[in-house]
Amino acid sequence: MNVVADSSAVLAALFDEPGGENVKDRISSLAISAVNLAEIMTRLIDKGYSDQEVRETLDLLRTQTIAFDAEQAAEAAALRSVTKKSGLSLGDCACLALGVRSGATVLTADRAWAGLEVGCPIEVIR
């Protein structure tokens, strides 16, 4: 994998938000953390999607979901000191940990990530 997406980037693509086209062009080659998948599913449910609609929507994405393991948990925790001042969440750090671990570029719609030095390239989509 060479590109990891944050939930904000995937949601921008799903909801046709600004920057979403940057994600749609690469959607089939993206990887996401299982933590970010849970965030995406929660957001869809919050928007009124049924469980079946959530599953169907995610099947269309065809992204690779990577399990959140102990190694990534430790990496996400270590990122806290660098990301806390920018207000990043646990899900954000899980995404970044996957990017660091895999040496991939991370896509996000969150401008607070711009300029972070975490050990992997970050691309803000809007």
Rosetta silent file (secondary structure, phi, psi, omega in degrees, C-alpha in Angstrom):
SEQUENCE: MNVVADSSAVLAALFDEPGGENVKDRISSLAISAVNLAEIMTRLIDKGYSDQEVRETLDLLRTQTIAFDAEQAAEAAALRSVTKKSGLSLGDCACLALGVRSGATVLTADRAWAGLEVGCPIEVIR
SCORE:     score description
SCORE:     0.000 S_00000001
   1 L     0.000  139.991  178.545    0.000    0.000    0.000 S_00000001
   2 L  -123.127   -4.522  176.415    1.253    3.465   -0.790 S_00000001
   3 E  -138.169  130.043  176.361   -1.723    5.606    0.248 S_00000001
   4 E  -116.370  138.139 -179.700   -3.663    5.525    3.526 S_00000001
   5 E  -112.437  139.059  170.367   -6.843    7.554    3.970 S_00000001
   6 L   -78.113  158.594  179.698   -8.231    9.166    7.073 S_00000001
   7 H   -59.236  -34.410 -179.582  -11.975    8.872    7.632 S_00000001
   8 H   -62.835  -35.403  179.161  -12.399   12.559    6.752 S_00000001
   9 H   -70.166  -43.622  179.114  -10.944   11.956    3.286 S_00000001
  10 H   -65.158  -42.295  178.656  -13.174    8.943    2.613 S_00000001
  11 H   -64.495  -35.800  176.101  -16.238   10.804    3.859 S_00000001
  12 H   -60.569  -39.278  177.848  -15.386   13.754    1.587 S_00000001
  13 H   -68.827  -45.144 -178.124  -15.462   11.331   -1.343 S_00000001
  14 H   -63.729  -37.665 -174.833  -18.692    9.658   -0.234 S_00000001
  15 L   -99.941   11.934  178.859  -20.536   12.929    0.350 S_00000001
  16 L    53.546   42.879  178.165  -19.134   14.775   -2.697 S_00000001
  17 L   -86.797  164.238  176.634  -17.488   17.372   -0.475 S_00000001
  18 L   -53.347  135.575 -178.541  -14.640   19.657   -1.600 S_00000001
  19 L    87.421  -15.450 -178.072  -11.497   17.616   -2.148 S_00000001
  20 H   -60.648  -31.422  179.116  -13.473   14.408   -2.438 S_00000001
  21 H   -64.360  -29.445  176.789  -12.612   14.066   -6.107 S_00000001
  22 H   -64.741  -29.609  179.700   -8.937   13.777   -5.085 S_00000001
  23 H   -85.002  -42.912 -178.313   -9.869   10.698   -3.083 S_00000001
  24 H   -56.091  -36.809 -179.739  -12.287    9.185   -5.614 S_00000001
  25 L   -62.648  -22.887 -175.931   -9.499    9.046   -8.190 S_00000001
  26 L  -120.410    8.348 -168.944   -7.518    6.749   -5.858 S_00000001
  27 H   -56.321  -39.601 -176.161  -10.280    5.053   -3.878 S_00000001
  28 H   -73.827  -14.148  179.930   -9.650    1.499   -5.102 S_00000001
  29 H  -106.290    6.387 -178.094   -5.962    1.652   -4.169 S_00000001
  30 L   -83.727  154.911  168.586   -6.424    3.135   -0.686 S_00000001
  31 E  -120.088  148.702  175.475   -5.959    1.444    2.645 S_00000001
  32 E  -135.025  152.080  174.804   -7.701    2.495    5.851 S_00000001
  33 E   -74.152  147.761  175.822   -7.280    1.551    9.473 S_00000001
  34 H   -58.509  -30.550  177.114  -10.080   -0.493   11.037 S_00000001
  35 H   -63.607  -43.404  178.953  -10.421    2.375   13.531 S_00000001
  36 H   -69.180  -32.762  174.971  -11.156    4.766   10.658 S_00000001
  37 H   -60.949  -42.898  177.298  -13.596    2.272    9.164 S_00000001
  38 H   -61.325  -39.864  177.296  -15.533    2.372   12.439 S_00000001
  39 H   -63.020  -42.907  179.981  -15.568    6.184   12.252 S_00000001
  40 H   -63.452  -46.146  179.940  -16.891    6.085    8.682 S_00000001
  41 H   -61.309  -42.389  179.080  -19.595    3.579    9.594 S_00000001
  42 H   -61.786  -42.591  179.455  -20.632    5.662   12.598 S_00000001
  43 H   -64.220  -40.391  177.504  -20.907    8.789   10.469 S_00000001
  44 H   -63.465  -42.601  177.573  -23.060    6.994    7.897 S_00000001
  45 H   -63.351  -42.231  177.096  -25.363    5.729   10.650 S_00000001
  46 H   -59.469  -30.134  179.588  -25.549    9.260   12.096 S_00000001
  47 L   -84.739    2.346  175.228  -26.674   10.425    8.638 S_00000001
  48 L    98.035    6.361  177.510  -29.537    7.920    8.692 S_00000001
  49 L   -68.649  140.739  173.073  -28.083    5.050    6.684 S_00000001
  50 L   -75.857  166.665  177.481  -29.454    1.611    7.604 S_00000001
  51 H   -57.727  -41.086  179.263  -27.032   -1.171    8.505 S_00000001
  52 H   -64.057  -43.336  179.017  -27.604   -2.652    5.043 S_00000001
  53 H   -64.403  -36.729  176.986  -26.927    0.708    3.334 S_00000001
  54 H   -61.692  -48.826  179.968  -23.724    1.107    5.354 S_00000001
  55 H   -60.866  -43.761 -179.938  -22.514   -2.328    4.221 S_00000001
  56 H   -64.204  -41.899  178.977  -23.441   -1.641    0.592 S_00000001
  57 H   -62.520  -44.998 -179.020  -21.702    1.743    0.634 S_00000001
  58 H   -69.182  -33.001  175.771  -18.539    0.279    2.102 S_00000001
  59 H   -62.588  -34.538  179.442  -18.573   -2.607   -0.389 S_00000001
  60 H   -68.609  -27.969 -177.793  -18.505   -0.015   -3.186 S_00000001
  61 H   -64.902  -41.436 -179.323  -15.386    1.597   -1.737 S_00000001
  62 L    57.069   33.236  175.003  -13.219   -1.478   -2.250 S_00000001
  63 L   -86.573  156.964  176.819  -10.551   -0.093    0.061 S_00000001
  64 E   -86.618  125.907  178.055   -8.229   -2.387    1.968 S_00000001
  65 E  -100.134  126.992 -178.179   -8.961   -2.334    5.708 S_00000001
  66 E  -104.367  127.956  178.943   -5.962   -2.928    7.959 S_00000001
  67 L   -59.949  144.843  176.675   -6.499   -4.347   11.449 S_00000001
  68 L   -90.951  109.329 -174.772   -5.485   -2.095   14.334 S_00000001
  69 L  -109.303 -178.755 -176.902   -2.907   -4.112   16.230 S_00000001
  70 H   -62.050  -36.623  179.305   -0.697   -3.623   19.284 S_00000001
  71 H   -64.271  -44.471  177.869    2.156   -2.216   17.192 S_00000001
  72 H   -67.671  -35.947  177.871   -0.094    0.441   15.671 S_00000001
  73 H   -59.943  -44.182  178.839   -1.591    1.168   19.092 S_00000001
  74 H   -64.925  -41.187  178.416    1.874    1.904   20.464 S_00000001
  75 H   -64.788  -42.870  178.810    2.696    4.089   17.441 S_00000001
  76 H   -61.868  -42.581  178.667   -0.610    5.974   17.779 S_00000001
  77 H   -63.895  -40.869  179.494    0.076    6.591   21.463 S_00000001
  78 H   -64.493  -29.544  179.828    3.600    7.820   20.681 S_00000001
  79 H   -73.725  -14.764 -176.035    2.157   10.306   18.178 S_00000001
  80 H   -56.011  -42.160 -177.200    0.032   11.926   20.883 S_00000001
  81 H   -65.338  -30.873 -179.541    2.784   14.293   22.019 S_00000001
  82 H   -82.885  -30.106 -171.140    3.263   15.586   18.451 S_00000001
  83 H  -102.714  -13.530 -174.504   -0.442   15.790   17.543 S_00000001
  84 H   -57.492  -44.889 -177.338   -2.112   16.919   20.770 S_00000001
  85 H   -65.473  -20.838  178.053   -1.630   20.647   20.119 S_00000001
  86 H   -92.351   -1.066  175.362   -3.328   20.232   16.718 S_00000001
  87 L    77.704   22.827 -178.896   -6.362   18.558   18.298 S_00000001
  88 L   -73.266  144.964 -178.207   -6.025   15.190   16.574 S_00000001
  89 L   -89.659  175.806  174.742   -8.172   12.330   17.835 S_00000001
  90 H   -60.056  -42.552  178.099   -7.308    8.703   18.536 S_00000001
  91 H   -60.296  -40.839  176.940   -8.727    7.818   15.105 S_00000001
  92 H   -60.972  -45.723 -179.567   -6.476   10.415   13.505 S_00000001
  93 H   -67.259  -32.831  176.154   -3.450    8.991   15.290 S_00000001
  94 H   -63.711  -41.334  177.770   -4.464    5.455   14.268 S_00000001
  95 H   -63.723  -47.942  179.292   -4.469    6.590   10.637 S_00000001
  96 H   -62.327  -38.662  178.376   -1.108    8.283   10.990 S_00000001
  97 H   -60.974  -39.867  177.079    0.328    5.221   12.750 S_00000001
  98 H   -65.489  -40.747  176.973   -0.692    3.097    9.772 S_00000001
  99 H   -61.934  -44.251  178.726    0.931    5.611    7.434 S_00000001
 100 H   -63.586  -48.087 -177.180    4.155    5.597    9.438 S_00000001
 101 H   -60.650  -38.237 -174.971    4.201    1.809    9.725 S_00000001
 102 H   -96.583   -6.337 -177.546    3.634    1.273    6.005 S_00000001
 103 L    69.451   25.817 -175.758    5.649    4.224    4.716 S_00000001
 104 L   -96.234  159.075  169.452    2.559    5.477    2.902 S_00000001
 105 E   -76.819  138.688  179.161    1.262    8.940    2.144 S_00000001
 106 E  -105.650  129.675  175.724   -1.746    9.786    4.315 S_00000001
 107 E   -97.980  137.144  176.412   -4.760   11.608    2.835 S_00000001
 108 E  -149.137  155.284  173.157   -6.925   13.782    5.060 S_00000001
 109 L   -98.307   -2.968 -175.233   -9.482   16.556    4.737 S_00000001
 110 L   -87.418  110.213 -177.652   -8.414   17.961    8.117 S_00000001
 111 H   -65.408  -18.596  178.840   -6.306   21.093    7.638 S_00000001
 112 H   -64.119  -17.362 -179.210   -4.968   20.795   11.182 S_00000001
 113 H   -80.903  -17.824 -177.729   -2.692   18.027    9.865 S_00000001
 114 L   -58.346  131.162  176.740   -0.850   20.380    7.512 S_00000001
 115 L    84.801   -3.679  177.289    2.740   20.795    8.571 S_00000001
 116 L   -68.549  138.971  176.128    2.771   17.908   11.052 S_00000001
 117 L  -110.438   97.631 -174.998    6.070   16.028   11.138 S_00000001
 118 L  -122.248   -3.941  179.381    5.128   12.483   12.120 S_00000001
 119 L   107.494    6.310  173.930    7.284   10.246    9.933 S_00000001
 120 L  -148.988  155.017  177.610    5.115    9.928    6.833 S_00000001
 121 L   -68.969  142.588  177.853    3.962   12.319    4.097 S_00000001
 122 E  -121.820  130.822  176.986    0.566   13.962    4.689 S_00000001
 123 E  -117.999  114.544  176.222   -1.593   15.265    1.855 S_00000001
 124 E   -85.010  124.238 -170.747   -4.464   17.583    2.777 S_00000001
 125 L   -81.053  -10.857  178.413   -7.101   17.164    0.062 S_00000001
 126 L  -145.071    0.000    0.000   -8.660   20.625    0.370 S_00000001
